[in-house]
């Protein structure tokens, strides 16, 4: 049986748009908070297949989502390559930063696949739960951070407003920066192919910091690596949809859509639905793009924004989502109302 989300990502308009939300499994859900309290650090939860598969299933059980997004983190890739990574409560990710090309020597793909075996087991367990619990129309979605975004964390050592250290490296020593990007491309291709082999039915590439780059840098460090990854995945899995999310890229997102070869484009909240319908939806399926703060607000503001998105995008190949992830303070009742609005829309 084909699934509505996969059909939409393959270019087939659906009578009722399928829906899933970035960060739909997480801190806004009381069942997640209960499970999280019984676990050590955040990465302990990510690498625990029994618990991570439960977290993946929680929003599917509660809301009946059309997509189950694998509960994991983009930083498992640098972690698996040998970089020290911590995710501290209330502080976010902390990495032992790469400061010189010599630091690349501590990165290696030798243990990469072994390190990520728990993630693949999470996929297998979640796939089994979806089948046995009757969620026959829910597609399992895998993901990875894109090379540019991963490099930002790996070089700056954590979150930043502008990732100056990473940008300076890319400007001042593009050859060694290209070596890092090539390593990340190879690792991501391997990781996504392994996820698909384990059971995911679509994958998303998160380039959360794509909007920091000018046109030339965007082409070199976002579009070209993305195209390389897409080609590397399609070599083994030609029919699996690949969603690209170049967040805050503005007008450059059109270059991305035209040149990266992704199957579908995930839109951030700054993209007007009417414009997206005339420009992007003529090229490929689109996904998005309710402002997460609007979901947090709920009420008439959310209803109006949802209607605007559905009116302009809902009749073409489209997956309803947010323009970024669910905010942790969001009431679960707002998500429930959102899903009901989408289901009732005609």
ABEGO torsion letter per residue (X at the ends): XBBAAAAAAAGBBBABBBBBBBGABEAABAAAAAAAAABBBAAAAAABAAAAAAAAAAAAAAAGBABBBBBBBAAAAAAAAGBBBBBBBGAEBBBBBBABAAAAAABBAAAAAAAAAAAAAAAAAAAAAAAAAGBAABBBBBBBBBAAAAAAAAAAGEBBAAGAAAAAAAAABAAAAAAAAAAAAAAAAAAAAAAAAAGBABBBBBBAAAAABBAAAAAAAAAAAAAAAAAAAAAABAABBBBBBBBGAEAAAAAAAAAAGBABBBBBAABBAAAAAAAAAAABBBBOABBAAAAAAEEAAAAAAAAAAAAAAAABBBBBBBABBBBAABBAAAAAAAAAAAAABX
